Amino acid sequence: ASGKAVGADLRNADLRGADLRGARLSHANLAGAKLSGADLRETILDEADLRGADLSGANCEFIILGGADVSDANFTGANLQCANLVGTKGHRARFDRAKMFYSRPGNADFQGASFRGADITRAIFRRANLREADLRDTEGQANFENAVLEGAQR
């Protein structure tokens, strides 16, 4: 599925379990899309709109979400190992029990997001906004250099 769909409109699409490995979906609109269990390894979703999308259990290893809006999205149990989340906006997004080993959410805005039980080993949250975020029961050590942690639960 290594097609090019820059700016594609896939709002509310049912893509559960879809194989989108390596797809280029820069600037795509996937707001409300159902992507649970989808294979999104190495998928390029920079500047994409994923507000309210369901990516629970999705394989997002090496995904590029730089500058994307994942506010209110559900990444519960997703594999986000080595994911590029630099500058991603994710107000109230759920990353509960997600595998975030060596992910790069630097400069991300995860205000009010939940990371309960997530594996954040070696994740780089440098300069991220984690105000009011839920970081309880996370596993592993992450880099929170210059991150905003006001009101965060740890």
N, C-alpha and C positions, 0 to 999 in steps of 0.2 A: 504493500500500500504506500509506496514511496512517491505518491503523486504530489502535485503542487496545487494547493487550494488557498492561495493568499486571499484573505478577506471573505472566505466562504461563510454563508449564512446557514448554520446548522442549529439554530435555536430549537430547544426542546426535542432534538433528534433522539431516537432510541438507538443507541450504539452499544448496548450492553454486550460485553464479550467480544466486541469487534477487534480485529487485528489492524491497528493503525501504526504499526512500527515504522519509524522513520518518516512519517508523513510530515509535510510542510504546511502548517496551518497558521502561519503568521497572520495576525489581525483578524482571525476567524471569530465569528459570533457563535459560541457554544453555550450561551446562557440557558440554564435549565436542562441541558442535555443529560441523558442517562448514559454514563460511561462506566458503570460498575463492572468490574471484572475485565475491562478492556485492556489490550496490550498496547501501551503507549510508549514503549521503550524508544528512546532517541527521537521522539516526536518534537517538532518545533512549533511551539504555541506562544511565541513571544508576542506581546501586546494583544493577546486574545482575550475575549470576554467569556469567562467561565462562571459568571455569577450564578450561584444557586445550582451549579452542576453537581451530579452525583458521580464521584470517581472512587467510591468505596471499593476496596479490594483490587483496584486497577494496578497494573504494572507500569509505573512511571519512571523506571530507572533511566537515568541520563536524559530525562525530559528537559526541555528548555521552556521555562515559563517567565522569562525576564520581562518585566513590565506588564504582565498579564493581570487581570482582575479576577481573583478567585473568591471574592467576598461571598460569604454564606455557602460556599461549596463544601462538599463532604468528601474528604480523603481518608475516612476511617479505614484502617487496615491496609492502606495503599503502600506500595513499594516506591519510595521516593529516593532511593539510594543514588547518590551522585547527581541529584537533580539541581538544575540551575534555577533558583528562585530569586535572583538578584533583582531588586526593585519591584517585586510582585506585591500587589495589594490583595490582602485577604482578611478583611474585617469579618470577624465572627466565623471564619472558616474552621472546619473540624479536621484535625490531623491525629485524632485519637488512635493509638496503637499503630501508627504509621512507622515504616522503616525509613528513617531519614539519615542513615549513616553517610557521612561526608557530603551531605547536601549543602547548598550555598544560598541560604536565605538572607544574605547581606543586604542592607538598605531596604529590606522588605517592610511593609506596613501590615503587621498581623495583630492589630488592636482587637482585643476581645476574642482572639482565636483560642482554640483548645488543642493541646498537645498531650492530653492525658494518656500515660502509658506508652508514649512514642519512644522509639530508639533514636536519640539525637546524638549518638556517638560521633564525635569529630565534625558535627554540623557547624557551619560558620554563620552565626547570627550577628555578625559585626554591623553596628549602626542600625540594627533593626528596631522597629517600634513594636514592642511586646506589651504595651500598656494594657492592663486588665486581662492579659492572657492567662490561661490555665496550663501550668507546666508541672502539675502534680504527677507523681509516679513515672516521670520520664526516666529512661535508662541512658547511661553513658554521660561522658563529659562533652560539652559543646563550648564554642568560643562565643561569649556574649560581650566582647569588647565594644565599649561605647553604645551598647544597646539600651533602649529605654525600657525599664522593667517596673515602672511605677504601677502599683496595684496588682501586679502579677502574682498569681498563686503558685508557690513552689514547694 
